Amino acid sequence: MGTADILSAVRAAGITLTPEGAGIRETPRAALTDSLRASIRTNRTAILAALWADPTADLEAREERAAILEFEAGYSRAEAERVAGILH
């Protein structure tokens, strides 16, 4: 299974991959199968390169952080987006 196939399978399973330094965060982790987990681990470097090259990957993570700040911490939407780095 190549990088594109892994990323497609991950998206089809409803999992979001977010690059974190030299690692990858999978959300939700409970949705990972053993097979997907092994594929991600084996192809980590190529997957990280694809995630860092995809500008929407980081945007999705920032939008998720903004939503958490808005709904869990009580921030206004504008303030949550500013803190999460969506607005400059």
Backbone as XML, in Angstrom:
<?xml version="1.0"?>
<chain id="A" units="angstrom">
  <residue number="1" name="MET">
    <atom name="N" x="0.861" y="-1.174" z="0.000"/>
    <atom name="CA" x="0.000" y="0.000" z="0.000"/>
    <atom name="C" x="0.905" y="1.235" z="0.000"/>
  </residue>
  <residue number="2" name="GLY">
    <atom name="N" x="0.692" y="2.130" z="-0.970"/>
    <atom name="CA" x="1.480" y="3.349" z="-1.066"/>
    <atom name="C" x="0.911" y="4.469" z="-0.209"/>
  </residue>
  <residue number="3" name="THR">
    <atom name="N" x="1.620" y="5.559" z="-0.177"/>
    <atom name="CA" x="1.214" y="6.697" z="0.650"/>
    <atom name="C" x="-0.178" y="7.196" z="0.288"/>
  </residue>
  <residue number="4" name="ALA">
    <atom name="N" x="-0.455" y="7.370" z="-1.002"/>
    <atom name="CA" x="-1.769" y="7.867" z="-1.428"/>
    <atom name="C" x="-2.875" y="6.893" z="-1.008"/>
  </residue>
  <residue number="5" name="ASP">
    <atom name="N" x="-2.593" y="5.589" z="-1.132"/>
    <atom name="CA" x="-3.581" y="4.582" z="-0.730"/>
    <atom name="C" x="-3.847" y="4.635" z="0.773"/>
  </residue>
  <residue number="6" name="ILE">
    <atom name="N" x="-2.784" y="4.806" z="1.537"/>
    <atom name="CA" x="-2.931" y="4.880" z="2.999"/>
    <atom name="C" x="-3.748" y="6.106" z="3.383"/>
  </residue>
  <residue number="7" name="LEU">
    <atom name="N" x="-3.416" y="7.249" z="2.788"/>
    <atom name="CA" x="-4.148" y="8.475" z="3.107"/>
    <atom name="C" x="-5.614" y="8.364" z="2.700"/>
  </residue>
  <residue number="8" name="SER">
    <atom name="N" x="-5.887" y="7.717" z="1.581"/>
    <atom name="CA" x="-7.275" y="7.504" z="1.160"/>
    <atom name="C" x="-8.019" y="6.600" z="2.139"/>
  </residue>
  <residue number="9" name="ALA">
    <atom name="N" x="-7.364" y="5.526" z="2.564"/>
    <atom name="CA" x="-7.982" y="4.593" z="3.517"/>
    <atom name="C" x="-8.243" y="5.272" z="4.852"/>
  </residue>
  <residue number="10" name="VAL">
    <atom name="N" x="-7.307" y="6.109" z="5.275"/>
    <atom name="CA" x="-7.456" y="6.839" z="6.539"/>
    <atom name="C" x="-8.652" y="7.789" z="6.453"/>
  </residue>
  <residue number="11" name="ARG">
    <atom name="N" x="-8.738" y="8.536" z="5.359"/>
    <atom name="CA" x="-9.861" y="9.471" z="5.191"/>
    <atom name="C" x="-11.197" y="8.725" z="5.115"/>
  </residue>
  <residue number="12" name="ALA">
    <atom name="N" x="-11.202" y="7.597" z="4.401"/>
    <atom name="CA" x="-12.426" y="6.802" z="4.282"/>
    <atom name="C" x="-12.891" y="6.276" z="5.636"/>
  </residue>
  <residue number="13" name="ALA">
    <atom name="N" x="-11.927" y="6.045" z="6.541"/>
    <atom name="CA" x="-12.256" y="5.560" z="7.886"/>
    <atom name="C" x="-12.653" y="6.708" z="8.821"/>
  </residue>
  <residue number="14" name="GLY">
    <atom name="N" x="-12.622" y="7.943" z="8.309"/>
    <atom name="CA" x="-12.991" y="9.094" z="9.129"/>
    <atom name="C" x="-11.902" y="9.530" z="10.089"/>
  </residue>
  <residue number="15" name="ILE">
    <atom name="N" x="-10.664" y="9.190" z="9.769"/>
    <atom name="CA" x="-9.535" y="9.509" z="10.635"/>
    <atom name="C" x="-8.802" y="10.718" z="10.063"/>
  </residue>
  <residue number="16" name="THR">
    <atom name="N" x="-8.398" y="11.622" z="10.927"/>
    <atom name="CA" x="-7.602" y="12.775" z="10.538"/>
    <atom name="C" x="-6.173" y="12.553" z="11.008"/>
  </residue>
  <residue number="17" name="LEU">
    <atom name="N" x="-5.222" y="12.733" z="10.107"/>
    <atom name="CA" x="-3.808" y="12.651" z="10.458"/>
    <atom name="C" x="-3.254" y="14.066" z="10.541"/>
  </residue>
  <residue number="18" name="THR">
    <atom name="N" x="-2.559" y="14.355" z="11.614"/>
    <atom name="CA" x="-1.967" y="15.668" z="11.807"/>
    <atom name="C" x="-0.485" y="15.501" z="12.120"/>
  </residue>
  <residue number="19" name="PRO">
    <atom name="N" x="0.391" y="16.178" z="11.355"/>
    <atom name="CA" x="1.815" y="16.078" z="11.660"/>
    <atom name="C" x="2.133" y="16.793" z="12.967"/>
  </residue>
  <residue number="20" name="GLU">
    <atom name="N" x="2.910" y="16.137" z="13.805"/>
    <atom name="CA" x="3.361" y="16.726" z="15.075"/>
    <atom name="C" x="4.849" y="16.479" z="15.190"/>
  </residue>
  <residue number="21" name="GLY">
    <atom name="N" x="5.637" y="17.439" z="14.703"/>
    <atom name="CA" x="7.084" y="17.255" z="14.718"/>
    <atom name="C" x="7.469" y="16.061" z="13.869"/>
  </residue>
  <residue number="22" name="ALA">
    <atom name="N" x="8.118" y="15.080" z="14.482"/>
    <atom name="CA" x="8.522" y="13.868" z="13.765"/>
    <atom name="C" x="7.471" y="12.772" z="13.868"/>
  </residue>
  <residue number="23" name="GLY">
    <atom name="N" x="6.330" y="13.077" z="14.481"/>
    <atom name="CA" x="5.288" y="12.071" z="14.663"/>
    <atom name="C" x="4.006" y="12.441" z="13.941"/>
  </residue>
  <residue number="24" name="ILE">
    <atom name="N" x="3.044" y="11.550" z="14.056"/>
    <atom name="CA" x="1.735" y="11.749" z="13.434"/>
    <atom name="C" x="0.662" y="11.500" z="14.489"/>
  </residue>
  <residue number="25" name="ARG">
    <atom name="N" x="-0.261" y="12.440" z="14.604"/>
    <atom name="CA" x="-1.393" y="12.261" z="15.527"/>
    <atom name="C" x="-2.578" y="11.773" z="14.715"/>
  </residue>
  <residue number="26" name="GLU">
    <atom name="N" x="-3.203" y="10.695" z="15.177"/>
    <atom name="CA" x="-4.385" y="10.135" z="14.525"/>
    <atom name="C" x="-5.607" y="10.453" z="15.377"/>
  </residue>
  <residue number="27" name="THR">
    <atom name="N" x="-6.636" y="11.011" z="14.738"/>
    <atom name="CA" x="-7.851" y="11.354" z="15.463"/>
    <atom name="C" x="-9.061" y="10.853" z="14.693"/>
  </residue>
  <residue number="28" name="PRO">
    <atom name="N" x="-9.928" y="10.082" z="15.239"/>
    <atom name="CA" x="-9.852" y="9.435" z="16.543"/>
    <atom name="C" x="-9.023" y="8.155" z="16.470"/>
  </residue>
  <residue number="29" name="ARG">
    <atom name="N" x="-8.201" y="7.943" z="17.466"/>
    <atom name="CA" x="-7.316" y="6.777" z="17.498"/>
    <atom name="C" x="-8.096" y="5.465" z="17.512"/>
  </residue>
  <residue number="30" name="ALA">
    <atom name="N" x="-9.254" y="5.468" z="18.135"/>
    <atom name="CA" x="-10.046" y="4.238" z="18.243"/>
    <atom name="C" x="-10.494" y="3.715" z="16.880"/>
  </residue>
  <residue number="31" name="ALA">
    <atom name="N" x="-10.542" y="4.582" z="15.866"/>
    <atom name="CA" x="-10.978" y="4.165" z="14.532"/>
    <atom name="C" x="-9.878" y="3.455" z="13.748"/>
  </residue>
  <residue number="32" name="LEU">
    <atom name="N" x="-8.643" y="3.518" z="14.240"/>
    <atom name="CA" x="-7.527" y="2.871" z="13.541"/>
    <atom name="C" x="-7.617" y="1.354" z="13.646"/>
  </residue>
  <residue number="33" name="THR">
    <atom name="N" x="-7.475" y="0.697" z="12.510"/>
    <atom name="CA" x="-7.363" y="-0.763" z="12.530"/>
    <atom name="C" x="-5.891" y="-1.113" z="12.714"/>
  </residue>
  <residue number="34" name="ASP">
    <atom name="N" x="-5.618" y="-2.348" z="13.075"/>
    <atom name="CA" x="-4.226" y="-2.780" z="13.210"/>
    <atom name="C" x="-3.484" y="-2.637" z="11.891"/>
  </residue>
  <residue number="35" name="SER">
    <atom name="N" x="-4.167" y="-2.930" z="10.801"/>
    <atom name="CA" x="-3.560" y="-2.834" z="9.474"/>
    <atom name="C" x="-3.196" y="-1.388" z="9.134"/>
  </residue>
  <residue number="36" name="LEU">
    <atom name="N" x="-4.119" y="-0.446" z="9.371"/>
    <atom name="CA" x="-3.822" y="0.965" z="9.108"/>
    <atom name="C" x="-2.712" y="1.469" z="10.013"/>
  </residue>
  <residue number="37" name="ARG">
    <atom name="N" x="-2.755" y="1.079" z="11.277"/>
    <atom name="CA" x="-1.717" y="1.496" z="12.223"/>
    <atom name="C" x="-0.340" y="1.035" z="11.735"/>
  </residue>
  <residue number="38" name="ALA">
    <atom name="N" x="-0.252" y="-0.212" z="11.290"/>
    <atom name="CA" x="1.014" y="-0.752" z="10.800"/>
    <atom name="C" x="1.457" y="-0.037" z="9.525"/>
  </residue>
  <residue number="39" name="SER">
    <atom name="N" x="0.518" y="0.255" z="8.635"/>
    <atom name="CA" x="0.857" y="0.955" z="7.391"/>
    <atom name="C" x="1.369" y="2.363" z="7.673"/>
  </residue>
  <residue number="40" name="ILE">
    <atom name="N" x="0.728" y="3.043" z="8.600"/>
    <atom name="CA" x="1.169" y="4.397" z="8.965"/>
    <atom name="C" x="2.560" y="4.342" z="9.577"/>
  </residue>
  <residue number="41" name="ARG">
    <atom name="N" x="2.777" y="3.397" z="10.466"/>
    <atom name="CA" x="4.072" y="3.265" z="11.116"/>
    <atom name="C" x="5.167" y="2.964" z="10.084"/>
  </residue>
  <residue number="42" name="THR">
    <atom name="N" x="4.901" y="2.047" z="9.171"/>
    <atom name="CA" x="5.888" y="1.643" z="8.168"/>
    <atom name="C" x="6.207" y="2.777" z="7.199"/>
  </residue>
  <residue number="43" name="ASN">
    <atom name="N" x="5.217" y="3.597" z="6.873"/>
    <atom name="CA" x="5.377" y="4.664" z="5.872"/>
    <atom name="C" x="5.375" y="6.057" z="6.490"/>
  </residue>
  <residue number="44" name="ARG">
    <atom name="N" x="5.746" y="6.153" z="7.751"/>
    <atom name="CA" x="5.659" y="7.405" z="8.505"/>
    <atom name="C" x="6.348" y="8.569" z="7.793"/>
  </residue>
  <residue number="45" name="THR">
    <atom name="N" x="7.563" y="8.362" z="7.314"/>
    <atom name="CA" x="8.318" y="9.458" z="6.696"/>
    <atom name="C" x="7.609" y="9.988" z="5.452"/>
  </residue>
  <residue number="46" name="ALA">
    <atom name="N" x="7.130" y="9.095" z="4.601"/>
    <atom name="CA" x="6.436" y="9.521" z="3.380"/>
    <atom name="C" x="5.097" y="10.182" z="3.711"/>
  </residue>
  <residue number="47" name="ILE">
    <atom name="N" x="4.410" y="9.665" z="4.709"/>
    <atom name="CA" x="3.131" y="10.256" z="5.104"/>
    <atom name="C" x="3.352" y="11.648" z="5.686"/>
  </residue>
  <residue number="48" name="LEU">
    <atom name="N" x="4.372" y="11.797" z="6.527"/>
    <atom name="CA" x="4.687" y="13.121" z="7.071"/>
    <atom name="C" x="4.992" y="14.115" z="5.955"/>
  </residue>
  <residue number="49" name="ALA">
    <atom name="N" x="5.771" y="13.681" z="4.982"/>
    <atom name="CA" x="6.106" y="14.570" z="3.862"/>
    <atom name="C" x="4.839" y="14.990" z="3.123"/>
  </residue>
  <residue number="50" name="ALA">
    <atom name="N" x="3.923" y="14.061" z="2.920"/>
    <atom name="CA" x="2.668" y="14.387" z="2.237"/>
    <atom name="C" x="1.813" y="15.330" z="3.077"/>
  </residue>
  <residue number="51" name="LEU">
    <atom name="N" x="1.764" y="15.093" z="4.381"/>
    <atom name="CA" x="0.973" y="15.958" z="5.257"/>
    <atom name="C" x="1.550" y="17.367" z="5.323"/>
  </residue>
  <residue number="52" name="TRP">
    <atom name="N" x="2.859" y="17.488" z="5.425"/>
    <atom name="CA" x="3.475" y="18.811" z="5.496"/>
    <atom name="C" x="3.331" y="19.546" z="4.169"/>
  </residue>
  <residue number="53" name="ALA">
    <atom name="N" x="3.267" y="18.806" z="3.061"/>
    <atom name="CA" x="3.117" y="19.434" z="1.744"/>
    <atom name="C" x="1.678" y="19.865" z="1.487"/>
  </residue>
  <residue number="54" name="ASP">
    <atom name="N" x="0.726" y="19.322" z="2.239"/>
    <atom name="CA" x="-0.695" y="19.621" z="2.052"/>
    <atom name="C" x="-1.097" y="20.784" z="2.947"/>
  </residue>
  <residue number="55" name="PRO">
    <atom name="N" x="-1.285" y="21.977" z="2.369"/>
    <atom name="CA" x="-1.614" y="23.139" z="3.206"/>
    <atom name="C" x="-2.946" y="23.006" z="3.921"/>
  </residue>
  <residue number="56" name="THR">
    <atom name="N" x="-3.858" y="22.169" z="3.411"/>
    <atom name="CA" x="-5.148" y="22.023" z="4.073"/>
    <atom name="C" x="-5.034" y="21.180" z="5.335"/>
  </residue>
  <residue number="57" name="ALA">
    <atom name="N" x="-3.991" y="20.331" z="5.430"/>
    <atom name="CA" x="-3.845" y="19.491" z="6.626"/>
    <atom name="C" x="-3.664" y="20.367" z="7.856"/>
  </residue>
  <residue number="58" name="ASP">
    <atom name="N" x="-2.789" y="21.350" z="7.752"/>
    <atom name="CA" x="-2.563" y="22.235" z="8.888"/>
    <atom name="C" x="-3.786" y="23.105" z="9.151"/>
  </residue>
  <residue number="59" name="LEU">
    <atom name="N" x="-4.444" y="23.540" z="8.100"/>
    <atom name="CA" x="-5.627" y="24.370" z="8.264"/>
    <atom name="C" x="-6.724" y="23.594" z="8.995"/>
  </residue>
  <residue number="60" name="GLU">
    <atom name="N" x="-6.904" y="22.327" z="8.628"/>
    <atom name="CA" x="-7.916" y="21.514" z="9.296"/>
    <atom name="C" x="-7.622" y="21.392" z="10.787"/>
  </residue>
  <residue number="61" name="ALA">
    <atom name="N" x="-6.365" y="21.199" z="11.140"/>
    <atom name="CA" x="-5.990" y="21.085" z="12.551"/>
    <atom name="C" x="-6.246" y="22.404" z="13.277"/>
  </residue>
  <residue number="62" name="ARG">
    <atom name="N" x="-5.918" y="23.525" z="12.634"/>
    <atom name="CA" x="-6.153" y="24.824" z="13.259"/>
    <atom name="C" x="-7.644" y="25.100" z="13.409"/>
  </residue>
  <residue number="63" name="GLU">
    <atom name="N" x="-8.446" y="24.706" z="12.408"/>
    <atom name="CA" x="-9.888" y="24.891" z="12.514"/>
    <atom name="C" x="-10.468" y="24.050" z="13.642"/>
  </residue>
  <residue number="64" name="GLU">
    <atom name="N" x="-9.928" y="22.839" z="13.817"/>
    <atom name="CA" x="-10.381" y="21.988" z="14.914"/>
    <atom name="C" x="-10.042" y="22.619" z="16.264"/>
  </residue>
  <residue number="65" name="ARG">
    <atom name="N" x="-8.824" y="23.157" z="16.389"/>
    <atom name="CA" x="-8.436" y="23.821" z="17.638"/>
    <atom name="C" x="-9.341" y="25.021" z="17.909"/>
  </residue>
  <residue number="66" name="ALA">
    <atom name="N" x="-9.661" y="25.780" z="16.849"/>
    <atom name="CA" x="-10.542" y="26.942" z="17.019"/>
    <atom name="C" x="-11.924" y="26.505" z="17.503"/>
  </residue>
  <residue number="67" name="ALA">
    <atom name="N" x="-12.442" y="25.425" z="16.951"/>
    <atom name="CA" x="-13.759" y="24.935" z="17.371"/>
    <atom name="C" x="-13.738" y="24.504" z="18.830"/>
  </residue>
  <residue number="68" name="ILE">
    <atom name="N" x="-12.671" y="23.850" z="19.249"/>
    <atom name="CA" x="-12.546" y="23.435" z="20.646"/>
    <atom name="C" x="-12.508" y="24.659" z="21.557"/>
  </residue>
  <residue number="69" name="LEU">
    <atom name="N" x="-11.721" y="25.659" z="21.165"/>
    <atom name="CA" x="-11.644" y="26.878" z="21.969"/>
    <atom name="C" x="-13.002" y="27.576" z="22.052"/>
  </residue>
  <residue number="70" name="GLU">
    <atom name="N" x="-13.725" y="27.566" z="20.942"/>
    <atom name="CA" x="-15.024" y="28.231" z="20.921"/>
    <atom name="C" x="-16.049" y="27.495" z="21.788"/>
  </residue>
  <residue number="71" name="PHE">
    <atom name="N" x="-16.168" y="26.194" z="21.599"/>
    <atom name="CA" x="-17.240" y="25.460" z="22.260"/>
    <atom name="C" x="-16.882" y="24.944" z="23.646"/>
  </residue>
  <residue number="72" name="GLU">
    <atom name="N" x="-15.622" y="24.686" z="23.892"/>
    <atom name="CA" x="-15.224" y="24.153" z="25.196"/>
    <atom name="C" x="-14.711" y="25.246" z="26.139"/>
  </residue>
  <residue number="73" name="ALA">
    <atom name="N" x="-14.029" y="26.249" z="25.591"/>
    <atom name="CA" x="-13.438" y="27.275" z="26.449"/>
    <atom name="C" x="-14.223" y="28.583" z="26.445"/>
  </residue>
  <residue number="74" name="GLY">
    <atom name="N" x="-15.261" y="28.660" z="25.606"/>
    <atom name="CA" x="-16.113" y="29.843" z="25.631"/>
    <atom name="C" x="-15.580" y="31.049" z="24.885"/>
  </residue>
  <residue number="75" name="TYR">
    <atom name="N" x="-14.573" y="30.875" z="24.042"/>
    <atom name="CA" x="-14.056" y="31.986" z="23.245"/>
    <atom name="C" x="-15.080" y="32.365" z="22.181"/>
  </residue>
  <residue number="76" name="SER">
    <atom name="N" x="-15.059" y="33.628" z="21.752"/>
    <atom name="CA" x="-15.845" y="33.998" z="20.575"/>
    <atom name="C" x="-15.182" y="33.327" z="19.375"/>
  </residue>
  <residue number="77" name="ARG">
    <atom name="N" x="-15.915" y="33.189" z="18.272"/>
    <atom name="CA" x="-15.332" y="32.519" z="17.097"/>
    <atom name="C" x="-14.103" y="33.274" z="16.597"/>
  </residue>
  <residue number="78" name="ALA">
    <atom name="N" x="-14.192" y="34.605" z="16.525"/>
    <atom name="CA" x="-13.070" y="35.406" z="16.038"/>
    <atom name="C" x="-11.836" y="35.226" z="16.927"/>
  </residue>
  <residue number="79" name="GLU">
    <atom name="N" x="-12.040" y="35.252" z="18.236"/>
    <atom name="CA" x="-10.921" y="35.085" z="19.158"/>
    <atom name="C" x="-10.352" y="33.675" z="19.079"/>
  </residue>
  <residue number="80" name="ALA">
    <atom name="N" x="-11.211" y="32.668" z="18.948"/>
    <atom name="CA" x="-10.750" y="31.292" z="18.838"/>
    <atom name="C" x="-9.907" y="31.103" z="17.585"/>
  </residue>
  <residue number="81" name="GLU">
    <atom name="N" x="-10.337" y="31.692" z="16.468"/>
    <atom name="CA" x="-9.563" y="31.592" z="15.229"/>
    <atom name="C" x="-8.231" y="32.325" z="15.353"/>
  </residue>
  <residue number="82" name="ARG">
    <atom name="N" x="-8.228" y="33.454" z="16.028"/>
    <atom name="CA" x="-6.971" y="34.189" z="16.207"/>
    <atom name="C" x="-5.986" y="33.368" z="17.037"/>
  </residue>
  <residue number="83" name="VAL">
    <atom name="N" x="-6.460" y="32.817" z="18.136"/>
    <atom name="CA" x="-5.603" y="32.030" z="19.025"/>
    <atom name="C" x="-5.117" y="30.769" z="18.315"/>
  </residue>
  <residue number="84" name="ALA">
    <atom name="N" x="-5.978" y="30.135" z="17.513"/>
    <atom name="CA" x="-5.600" y="28.893" z="16.820"/>
    <atom name="C" x="-4.708" y="29.168" z="15.611"/>
  </residue>
  <residue number="85" name="GLY">
    <atom name="N" x="-4.530" y="30.420" z="15.250"/>
    <atom name="CA" x="-3.625" y="30.751" z="14.150"/>
    <atom name="C" x="-4.272" y="30.782" z="12.789"/>
  </residue>
  <residue number="86" name="ILE">
    <atom name="N" x="-5.592" y="30.797" z="12.717"/>
    <atom name="CA" x="-6.258" y="30.858" z="11.413"/>
    <atom name="C" x="-6.204" y="32.279" z="10.875"/>
  </residue>
  <residue number="87" name="LEU">
    <atom name="N" x="-6.487" y="33.243" z="11.739"/>
    <atom name="CA" x="-6.431" y="34.649" z="11.340"/>
    <atom name="C" x="-5.100" y="35.233" z="11.769"/>
  </residue>
  <residue number="88" name="HIS">
    <atom name="N" x="-4.552" y="36.046" z="10.942"/>
    <atom name="CA" x="-3.247" y="36.652" z="11.254"/>
    <atom name="C" x="-3.402" y="38.087" z="11.639"/>
  </residue>
</chain>
